[in-house]
Amino acid sequence: MRRNRLIMGAVVAGCVGGGGTGPSTPSREPVSIATSPTDRTIAALQPAKLGGGSGELERAIAAYYERAATRRSYIMTDKPLYQPGETIWFRADLRATGTLLGGQPVGLTMQLVSPRGAIVAQKRVLARDGLARNDFALADTLEGGEYTIAMVADDGTQDGRKIVVNTYQAPRLQKTVELLRKAYGEGDHVTAAIEIKHATGEAFADRAVTGVVTIDDAELQHLAIKTDRDGKATARFQLPAKMQRGDGLLTILAEDGGVTESIQKRIPIVMKTLQFALFPEGGELVDNVPGRVYFMARTLVGKPADVEGKVVDDRGATVAELVSVHDGMGRFELLPSTDRRYQVVITKPAGITARFEVPVARPGGCVIRSVDQGAASTLRVAAICNTSRRLAVEAVLRERRLGGGAFEVAAGEPTLVELPVDANAQGAVRVTLFSAGNEPLAERLVYHGMGRDLTITMTADKQRYSPRDPVKLRVRTTDADGKPVKANVGVAVVDETVLSFADDKSARIRARMFLEPELGATAADPIEEPNFYFGDQPEAAAALDALLATRGYRRFEWRPIIGSLGGQP
């Protein structure tokens, strides 16, 4: 198919982040994030009696976001990779942050920007009900490289999406290679999962492939590998005990019909040190109150690094152990004391000599803790304080108050809080504990409404087609309860081998609207594979919890909202 047209349409409010192409994955039961004795104690509690919150605080939140309302946007293209002479079909969603509604028509300036920063093409389009659509025809002589589709709305909202323009030969095979860890050290054993399929979808079954391991520009090893009947295989090898730079590459070679194709994967090797940041849940640790500490490990070039380690106190005793759950992120639990100091020691990858200081606990205060979520109409968190007191809790989702109330806590005892909320709401909720004097005490992001998505199923009128046959697709959209719902959707028809070749892992609309803006993601500091957190992998729930507690870590920003109330943020 020389041209892949994108059939444009709006995504209605409340249905953002729905399916993709093909039948949607059925909703799965979320995996519990409760792992410690404190978590299990909280899970067995009855929710605290919730009273009315501060009316002043509620009005201040509403007034602030009414003054500071913003929009969120998403640019969709029919594919991530183009050749000169093809046409880029695009659509742009522009929606109010608080409601995800489109609002009044607004003009957009859409530009195609070259790798050198030159504007190759520009169009003015009108967004109606939050949606604009158009195309850019690429010249046959256009130079290759990474281009940007840039959007500037008349209200000042800006966005951009990267696409690649290059002359390429569509591969005969679809190939994926995934390393099972995000970081390796000297002498570590490396395992990589391989999957190869023909362009038509059949497995590259029972075939020999070759793996080539290159370390510091020298070939270390050739691996003889064979795929199984599903086209899957595993590559295993050991890194040298000593490396100069730690520049590693795994290349997989597969021959089909006299043509050899390859795929390469960079081996994330950590040499001697890494970036390691620690984030006490809610803001700070409190003396003699069980608290969680989240961590994020990265290589010196900013890539995720999976780690294992332990926490030792200033007497040398091990008080906790840690293992990253995804992309170098994870958590451990600590019962801190103000007269002790704690350090993290990394045991894997081997050779990390640096130690990392755990933030010192405060002598008094409260901590907030994420817990397993229950019904769609409630949002659950836990609070623990070292003194008895009355607290208020406020939950804010995308510039609007989702819920709140007041409750009592006993000294040193965990309290479960269950806020009544909109069952149709979804996203990263900012949950804050306040003192009776409207002073923010602890805060974190909690994801609410996971799985409450628009479900899109597509059924073809035939199972097989010949070239140039007409194709009819029946599209059905339902809500999270399986009830039919009216929606306008965008459908792209693209050669699957092109998608495999491009290996595009940028955020789709759900991650873009619900997650990335809350975490301050930018082109210079993106979220690695943001769509992973909405998938069905067993570790996705714990990984999302860790992501929200690290990339979403907040030092209180309530002064603009409650400054007039006399609070002390």
C-alpha positions as CSV (number, residue, x, y, z in Angstrom):
1,M,0.0,0.0,0.0
2,R,1.8,3.1,-1.2
3,R,-0.4,5.5,0.7
4,N,-1.9,4.9,4.1
5,R,-4.8,7.1,4.6
6,L,-5.9,8.0,8.1
7,I,-9.7,8.2,8.6
8,M,-10.1,11.1,10.9
9,G,-12.6,11.6,13.7
10,A,-12.9,13.0,17.2
11,V,-12.5,11.1,20.4
12,V,-15.4,12.1,22.7
13,A,-14.8,13.3,26.2
14,G,-14.7,10.5,28.7
15,C,-13.4,8.1,26.0
16,V,-9.9,9.3,25.7
17,G,-7.4,6.5,25.6
18,G,-9.7,3.8,24.2
19,G,-8.4,1.0,22.1
20,G,-6.2,0.8,19.1
21,T,-6.5,-1.4,16.1
22,G,-8.0,-4.8,16.4
23,P,-10.0,-6.2,19.4
24,S,-9.2,-4.6,22.7
25,T,-7.6,-6.6,25.5
26,P,-10.2,-7.6,28.1
27,S,-10.0,-5.8,31.4
28,R,-7.7,-7.6,33.9
29,E,-7.9,-7.8,37.7
30,P,-5.1,-5.4,38.9
31,V,-2.2,-6.9,40.7
32,S,-2.0,-5.8,44.4
33,I,0.7,-3.3,45.3
34,A,0.5,-4.3,49.0
35,T,3.7,-6.0,49.8
36,S,4.6,-5.3,53.5
37,P,3.1,-6.1,56.8
38,T,1.9,-2.5,57.1
39,D,0.2,-2.8,53.7
40,R,-1.6,-5.9,54.8
41,T,-2.7,-4.3,58.1
42,I,-4.2,-1.3,56.2
43,A,-5.9,-3.7,53.7
44,A,-7.8,-5.2,56.6
45,L,-9.0,-1.9,58.0
46,Q,-12.5,-0.4,57.7
47,P,-12.4,3.1,56.2
48,A,-12.4,6.0,58.7
49,K,-15.6,8.0,59.2
50,L,-15.3,10.9,56.8
51,G,-16.6,14.4,57.7
52,G,-17.0,17.5,55.7
53,G,-13.8,19.2,54.6
54,S,-12.9,22.9,54.6
55,G,-15.3,24.8,52.6
56,E,-12.7,27.6,52.3
57,L,-10.2,25.2,50.9
58,E,-12.6,23.8,48.4
59,R,-13.6,27.2,47.1
60,A,-10.0,28.3,46.9
61,I,-9.1,25.2,44.8
62,A,-12.1,25.9,42.4
63,A,-11.2,29.6,42.1
64,Y,-7.6,29.0,41.4
65,Y,-8.1,26.5,38.6
66,E,-10.8,28.7,37.1
67,R,-8.2,31.4,36.8
68,A,-5.4,29.1,35.6
69,A,-7.3,26.8,33.2
70,T,-5.2,25.1,30.5
71,R,-5.6,22.7,27.6
72,R,-4.1,19.4,26.8
73,S,-3.3,18.2,23.3
74,Y,-2.4,15.1,21.3
75,I,-1.1,14.8,17.7
76,M,-1.8,11.5,15.9
77,T,-0.3,10.4,12.6
78,D,-1.1,7.4,10.5
79,K,2.4,5.9,11.1
80,P,5.7,6.9,12.6
81,L,7.9,6.3,9.5
82,Y,7.6,7.8,6.0
83,Q,9.4,7.8,2.7
84,P,9.9,10.9,0.5
85,G,6.9,11.3,-1.7
86,E,4.4,9.9,0.8
87,T,1.7,11.8,2.6
88,I,1.5,12.4,6.4
89,W,-2.1,12.2,7.5
90,F,-2.5,13.8,11.0
91,R,-5.1,14.8,13.5
92,A,-4.8,17.0,16.5
93,D,-6.9,16.8,19.7
94,L,-7.1,20.0,21.8
95,R,-9.1,19.7,25.0
96,A,-9.8,21.5,28.3
97,T,-7.5,19.9,30.9
98,G,-10.2,19.7,33.6
99,T,-13.0,18.2,31.5
100,L,-11.3,16.9,28.3
101,L,-14.1,18.6,26.3
102,G,-13.3,20.3,23.1
103,G,-14.9,23.6,23.7
104,Q,-15.2,26.5,21.2
105,P,-13.5,26.4,17.8
106,V,-9.9,27.4,17.8
107,G,-7.4,28.0,15.1
108,L,-4.2,26.0,14.9
109,T,-0.9,26.6,13.0
110,M,0.5,23.2,12.0
111,Q,4.1,23.1,10.8
112,L,6.4,20.4,9.5
113,V,9.9,21.2,10.8
114,S,13.1,19.6,9.4
115,P,15.9,18.2,11.5
116,R,17.8,21.5,10.9
117,G,14.9,23.5,12.3
118,A,13.6,24.8,9.0
119,I,9.8,25.0,8.4
120,V,9.2,22.6,5.4
121,A,5.4,23.1,5.3
122,Q,2.8,25.0,7.2
123,K,-1.0,24.9,7.3
124,R,-3.8,26.7,9.2
125,V,-6.5,24.4,10.4
126,L,-9.6,24.9,12.6
127,A,-10.2,22.6,15.6
128,R,-13.9,22.0,16.0
129,D,-15.1,20.2,19.2
130,G,-11.5,19.7,20.0
131,L,-10.4,18.1,16.7
132,A,-8.5,19.3,13.7
133,R,-7.2,17.1,10.8
134,N,-5.2,17.6,7.6
135,D,-2.1,16.3,5.8
136,F,1.4,17.2,4.6
137,A,2.5,15.9,1.2
138,L,6.2,15.1,1.3
139,A,8.4,16.0,-1.7
140,D,10.1,13.2,-3.6
141,T,13.4,15.0,-3.0
142,L,12.9,15.6,0.8
143,E,16.1,14.8,2.8
144,G,15.8,12.1,5.4
145,G,15.9,12.6,9.2
146,E,13.8,13.1,12.3
147,Y,11.1,15.7,11.6
148,T,8.7,17.4,14.0
149,I,5.0,18.1,13.5
150,A,4.6,21.3,15.5
151,M,1.3,22.7,16.7
152,V,0.6,26.2,18.0
153,A,-3.0,27.0,18.9
154,D,-4.4,30.6,18.9
155,D,-4.9,30.3,22.7
156,G,-1.1,29.6,23.1
157,T,-1.2,25.8,23.6
158,Q,1.8,24.1,21.9
159,D,2.6,20.5,21.1
160,G,4.8,18.5,18.8
161,R,5.3,15.0,17.5
162,K,8.4,13.4,16.1
163,I,8.2,11.4,12.9
164,V,11.0,9.9,10.7
165,V,11.4,10.4,7.0
166,N,13.8,8.0,5.3
167,T,14.2,5.8,2.2
168,Y,13.9,2.2,3.3
169,Q,13.1,-1.2,2.1
170,A,10.2,-2.8,4.0
171,P,11.6,-5.8,5.9
172,R,10.5,-9.4,5.1
173,L,10.6,-10.2,8.8
174,Q,9.2,-8.6,11.9
175,K,11.8,-8.8,14.6
176,T,11.9,-7.9,18.3
177,V,14.7,-8.2,20.9
178,E,14.1,-7.4,24.5
179,L,16.7,-7.6,27.3
180,L,15.2,-9.0,30.5
181,R,17.0,-6.4,32.7
182,K,17.6,-2.6,32.3
183,A,21.2,-2.7,33.5
184,Y,24.2,-5.1,33.7
185,G,27.6,-4.9,35.2
186,E,31.0,-6.6,34.6
187,G,30.7,-10.4,34.6
188,D,26.9,-10.4,34.6
189,H,24.8,-13.0,32.7
190,V,22.6,-11.4,30.0
191,T,19.4,-12.8,28.7
192,A,17.4,-11.5,25.8
193,A,14.0,-12.6,24.5
194,I,13.7,-12.8,20.7
195,E,10.6,-13.1,18.5
196,I,10.6,-13.2,14.7
197,K,7.6,-13.4,12.3
198,H,7.2,-13.2,8.6
199,A,5.7,-10.0,7.2
200,T,2.4,-11.9,6.7
201,G,2.3,-12.8,10.4
202,E,3.4,-16.4,10.4
203,A,6.0,-17.4,12.9
204,F,9.6,-17.7,11.8
205,A,9.4,-21.2,13.2
206,D,12.2,-23.7,13.9
207,R,14.9,-21.6,12.1
208,A,18.5,-21.0,13.0
209,V,19.5,-17.4,13.8
210,T,22.8,-15.9,14.8
211,G,23.6,-13.6,17.7
212,V,26.7,-11.4,17.7
213,V,27.9,-9.8,20.9
214,T,30.1,-6.8,20.6
215,I,31.8,-5.1,23.5
216,D,33.9,-2.0,23.2
217,D,33.9,-2.3,19.3
218,A,35.3,-5.9,19.5
219,E,33.3,-9.0,18.7
220,L,33.1,-11.0,21.9
221,Q,31.0,-14.0,20.9
222,H,28.8,-15.6,18.2
223,L,25.7,-17.3,19.5
224,A,23.9,-20.2,17.7
225,I,20.2,-19.8,18.4
226,K,17.1,-21.6,17.1
227,T,13.6,-20.3,17.2
228,D,10.7,-22.5,18.5
229,R,7.4,-23.2,16.7
230,D,6.2,-19.7,17.7
231,G,9.2,-18.0,16.3
232,K,10.6,-17.2,19.8
233,A,14.1,-17.8,21.1
234,T,16.4,-16.8,24.0
235,A,19.9,-15.5,23.7
236,R,22.2,-16.0,26.7
237,F,25.8,-14.9,27.3
238,Q,28.1,-13.5,29.9
239,L,29.8,-10.1,29.9
240,P,33.5,-10.0,30.5
241,A,34.8,-9.6,34.0
242,K,36.6,-6.4,33.0
243,M,35.5,-3.9,30.4
244,Q,37.1,-0.6,29.3
245,R,34.1,1.5,28.4
246,G,31.1,-0.9,28.7
247,D,29.8,-0.2,25.2
248,G,27.8,-3.3,24.4
249,L,25.7,-4.3,21.5
250,L,23.7,-7.5,20.7
251,T,22.9,-8.1,17.0
252,I,20.5,-10.8,15.8
253,L,20.9,-12.0,12.2
254,A,18.1,-14.0,10.5
255,E,18.2,-15.3,6.9
256,D,15.1,-15.7,4.8
257,G,15.0,-16.5,1.1
258,G,18.6,-15.6,0.6
259,V,18.3,-12.3,2.3
260,T,19.8,-11.7,5.8
261,E,18.1,-9.2,8.0
262,S,19.4,-7.9,11.4
263,I,18.1,-6.2,14.5
264,Q,20.4,-4.6,17.1
265,K,19.9,-3.9,20.8
266,R,22.1,-1.8,23.0
267,I,23.2,-3.6,26.2
268,P,22.8,-1.2,29.1
269,I,26.1,-1.7,31.0
270,V,26.7,0.3,34.2
271,M,30.4,0.9,35.0
272,K,31.3,1.8,38.6
273,T,28.6,4.4,39.3
274,L,25.0,5.5,38.4
275,Q,22.5,8.1,39.1
276,F,20.4,7.1,42.1
277,A,17.6,9.3,43.6
278,L,15.5,8.6,46.7
279,F,11.9,9.9,47.2
280,P,10.2,9.4,50.6
281,E,6.5,8.8,49.9
282,G,4.4,11.8,50.5
283,G,7.4,14.1,50.9
284,E,9.3,13.1,54.1
285,L,10.0,10.3,56.4
286,V,8.7,10.7,60.0
287,D,10.4,9.4,63.2
288,N,9.1,6.0,64.2
289,V,6.4,5.9,61.5
290,P,6.6,3.2,58.9
291,G,7.3,4.9,55.6
292,R,8.1,3.9,52.1
293,V,11.0,5.3,50.1
294,Y,10.8,5.1,46.4
295,F,14.0,5.1,44.2
296,M,15.0,5.7,40.6
297,A,18.2,4.4,39.1
298,R,19.7,5.6,35.8
299,T,22.9,5.2,33.9
300,L,25.2,8.2,33.5
301,V,23.5,8.9,30.1
302,G,20.1,9.0,31.7
303,K,18.8,5.5,30.8
304,P,16.9,3.3,33.3
305,A,19.1,0.9,35.2
306,D,17.6,-2.1,37.1
307,V,19.2,-2.6,40.4
308,E,19.2,-4.7,43.6
309,G,20.6,-3.6,46.9
310,K,20.1,-3.2,50.7
311,V,19.7,-0.4,53.2
312,V,22.2,-0.3,56.1
313,D,22.1,2.0,59.1
314,D,25.1,3.8,60.6
315,R,26.0,0.7,62.7
316,G,26.2,-1.5,59.6
317,A,23.0,-3.4,60.2
318,T,20.8,-4.2,57.2
319,V,17.4,-2.8,57.8
320,A,15.8,-3.3,54.3
321,E,16.4,-4.8,50.9
322,L,15.4,-3.4,47.5
323,V,14.8,-4.6,44.0
324,S,13.6,-2.4,41.1
325,V,10.3,-3.5,39.6
326,H,10.6,-1.7,36.2
327,D,13.0,0.8,34.5
328,G,15.2,1.1,37.6
329,M,12.3,2.2,39.8
330,G,11.0,0.5,43.0
331,R,10.5,1.0,46.7
332,F,11.5,-0.2,50.1
333,E,9.9,0.2,53.6
334,L,11.7,1.7,56.5
335,L,10.9,2.4,60.2
336,P,13.2,5.4,60.6
337,S,14.6,6.9,63.7
338,T,15.9,10.4,64.0
339,D,19.0,9.2,65.8
340,R,20.0,6.9,63.0
341,R,21.4,7.5,59.5
342,Y,20.7,5.2,56.5
343,Q,22.5,4.4,53.2
344,V,21.6,2.4,50.2
345,V,24.2,-0.1,49.0
346,I,23.9,-1.4,45.4
347,T,24.7,-5.1,45.1
348,K,23.6,-5.6,41.4
349,P,24.9,-4.6,38.9
350,A,28.3,-5.6,40.4
351,G,31.0,-3.0,40.9
352,I,28.9,0.0,42.1
353,T,31.0,1.5,44.9
354,A,29.0,4.6,45.7
355,R,26.6,4.7,48.6
356,F,23.4,6.8,48.6
357,E,22.1,8.7,51.7
358,V,18.5,8.1,52.7
359,P,16.8,11.5,53.6
360,V,16.7,12.1,57.3
361,A,13.4,11.6,59.1
362,R,11.5,14.5,60.6
363,P,10.8,14.3,64.4
364,G,7.0,14.8,63.8
365,G,4.4,14.7,61.1
366,C,2.3,12.5,58.9
367,V,2.9,10.2,55.9
368,I,0.5,9.3,53.1
369,R,0.5,5.9,51.5
370,S,-0.9,4.5,48.3
371,V,-3.1,1.4,48.6
372,D,-5.0,-1.0,46.4
373,Q,-7.9,0.8,44.8
374,G,-11.5,-0.6,45.2
375,A,-14.7,0.4,43.5
376,A,-14.6,2.9,40.7
377,S,-16.7,5.3,42.8
378,T,-14.1,5.6,45.6
379,L,-10.5,6.7,45.9
380,R,-8.5,5.1,48.7
381,V,-5.3,6.2,50.5
382,A,-3.9,5.7,54.0
383,A,-2.4,8.1,56.5
384,I,-0.1,7.5,59.5
385,C,0.9,10.2,62.0
386,N,3.0,10.1,65.1
387,T,0.5,12.1,67.1
388,S,-3.3,11.9,67.3
389,R,-4.9,14.7,65.2
390,R,-7.7,15.6,62.8
391,L,-6.7,15.8,59.2
392,A,-8.3,16.9,56.0
393,V,-7.7,15.3,52.6
394,E,-8.2,16.8,49.2
395,A,-8.0,15.0,45.8
396,V,-7.5,17.1,42.6
397,L,-7.7,15.6,39.1
398,R,-6.7,17.8,36.1
399,E,-7.6,21.2,37.5
400,R,-10.8,20.2,39.3
401,R,-11.5,18.9,42.8
402,L,-12.4,15.2,42.7
403,G,-13.3,14.8,46.4
404,G,-12.3,15.6,50.0
405,G,-13.2,15.4,53.6
406,A,-11.9,15.3,57.2
407,F,-11.1,12.4,59.5
408,E,-9.4,11.5,62.8
409,V,-6.1,9.6,63.2
410,A,-4.7,7.9,66.3
411,A,-1.0,8.2,67.1
412,G,1.1,5.7,65.3
413,E,-1.9,3.8,63.9
414,P,-2.6,3.6,60.1
415,T,-5.9,5.0,59.0
416,L,-7.6,4.0,55.7
417,V,-9.5,6.8,53.9
418,E,-12.1,6.2,51.2
419,L,-13.2,9.3,49.2
420,P,-16.4,9.2,47.2
421,V,-15.5,10.3,43.7
422,D,-16.8,10.3,40.1
423,A,-16.9,6.7,38.9
424,N,-16.1,7.9,35.3
425,A,-13.0,9.9,36.3
426,Q,-9.6,8.6,35.3
427,G,-6.1,9.9,35.6
428,A,-3.3,10.7,38.1
429,V,-4.9,12.3,41.1
430,R,-3.0,14.7,43.4
431,V,-4.0,13.6,46.9
432,T,-2.9,15.9,49.8
433,L,-3.2,15.6,53.6
434,F,-3.8,18.9,55.4
435,S,-3.7,19.9,59.0
436,A,-6.7,21.5,60.7
437,G,-5.0,24.9,59.8
438,N,-4.9,24.1,56.1
439,E,-1.2,23.3,56.2
440,P,-0.2,20.7,53.6
441,L,1.5,17.8,55.4
442,A,2.0,15.1,52.8
443,E,1.1,14.6,49.2
444,R,1.5,12.1,46.3
445,L,-0.1,11.1,43.0
446,V,-2.4,8.1,42.9
447,Y,-3.9,6.7,39.7
448,H,-7.6,6.4,39.7
449,G,-9.9,4.6,37.2
450,M,-7.4,2.3,35.6
451,G,-9.3,0.1,33.1
452,R,-12.3,2.5,32.8
453,D,-11.6,3.0,29.2
454,L,-13.5,3.2,25.9
455,T,-13.2,-0.3,24.4
456,I,-12.9,-0.5,20.6
457,T,-13.4,-3.7,18.7
458,M,-13.0,-4.1,14.9
459,T,-14.3,-7.0,12.9
460,A,-13.5,-7.5,9.2
461,D,-16.2,-8.8,6.8
462,K,-13.8,-11.6,5.7
463,Q,-10.9,-13.6,7.2
464,R,-8.7,-13.4,4.1
465,Y,-8.4,-10.9,1.2
466,S,-6.7,-10.8,-2.1
467,P,-4.8,-7.8,-3.4
468,R,-7.2,-4.9,-4.3
469,D,-10.1,-6.5,-2.5
470,P,-12.5,-4.1,-0.8
471,V,-12.4,-4.3,3.0
472,K,-15.2,-3.5,5.3
473,L,-14.6,-3.1,9.0
474,R,-17.3,-3.1,11.7
475,V,-16.2,-0.8,14.6
476,R,-18.0,-1.1,17.9
477,T,-17.3,1.1,20.9
478,T,-18.4,0.3,24.5
479,D,-17.8,1.9,27.9
480,A,-16.1,0.2,30.8
481,D,-19.3,-1.6,31.7
482,G,-19.8,-3.0,28.2
483,K,-22.6,-0.7,27.2
484,P,-22.5,0.7,23.7
485,V,-21.4,4.4,23.6
486,K,-21.3,6.9,20.7
487,A,-17.8,7.9,19.6
488,N,-15.8,9.2,16.7
489,V,-12.6,7.3,16.3
490,G,-9.5,7.5,14.1
491,V,-8.4,4.5,12.1
492,A,-5.0,4.1,10.4
493,V,-4.4,1.3,7.8
494,V,-0.6,0.6,7.8
495,D,1.7,-2.2,6.8
496,E,2.5,-3.9,10.1
497,T,6.1,-4.4,9.0
498,V,6.6,-0.6,8.9
499,L,5.4,-0.3,12.5
500,S,7.8,-3.1,13.5
501,F,10.6,-1.5,11.6
502,A,10.0,1.9,13.2
503,D,9.6,0.5,16.8
504,D,7.7,3.6,17.9
505,K,7.2,3.7,21.6
506,S,5.9,7.2,22.0
507,A,2.8,8.0,24.1
508,R,-0.5,7.1,22.7
509,I,-3.5,9.3,23.5
510,R,-4.3,7.8,27.0
511,A,-0.7,8.2,28.3
512,R,-0.5,11.6,26.7
513,M,-3.7,13.0,28.2
514,F,-3.7,11.2,31.5
515,L,-0.1,10.6,32.5
516,E,2.7,12.6,30.9
517,P,1.6,16.1,31.8
518,E,1.3,15.2,35.5
519,L,4.9,14.0,35.5
520,G,6.5,16.9,33.7
521,A,7.6,14.8,30.7
522,T,9.4,16.7,28.0
523,A,11.2,15.9,24.8
524,A,14.5,16.3,26.7
525,D,13.3,14.2,29.7
526,P,10.7,11.8,28.5
527,I,8.9,8.9,30.2
528,E,10.4,5.6,28.9
529,E,7.8,3.6,27.1
530,P,4.8,5.4,28.7
531,N,2.2,3.0,27.2
532,F,3.7,0.1,29.3
533,Y,1.9,1.4,32.4
534,F,-1.5,0.8,30.8
535,G,-0.7,-2.7,29.6
536,D,-1.5,-6.2,31.0
537,Q,2.0,-7.1,32.3
538,P,1.9,-8.4,35.9
539,E,4.3,-5.7,37.1
540,A,2.4,-2.8,35.5
541,A,0.5,-1.8,38.6
542,A,3.6,-1.7,40.9
543,A,5.6,0.1,38.1
544,L,2.9,2.8,37.8
545,D,2.9,3.3,41.5
546,A,6.7,3.7,41.5
547,L,6.5,6.1,38.5
548,L,4.0,8.3,40.2
549,A,6.0,8.4,43.4
550,T,9.3,9.2,41.6
551,R,8.6,11.2,38.5
552,G,5.5,12.6,40.1
553,Y,7.2,13.5,43.4
554,R,6.0,16.9,44.6
555,R,7.3,19.4,47.0
556,F,4.1,21.3,48.0
557,E,2.9,23.9,45.5
558,W,-0.2,25.1,47.4
559,R,0.9,28.6,48.2
560,P,-0.8,30.2,45.1
561,I,-4.1,28.4,46.1
562,I,-4.2,28.7,49.9
563,G,-2.0,31.7,50.6
564,S,-5.1,33.8,51.3
565,L,-6.4,31.3,53.8
566,G,-3.5,31.7,56.3
567,G,-2.0,28.2,55.6
568,Q,1.7,27.7,55.8
569,P,2.7,25.6,52.7
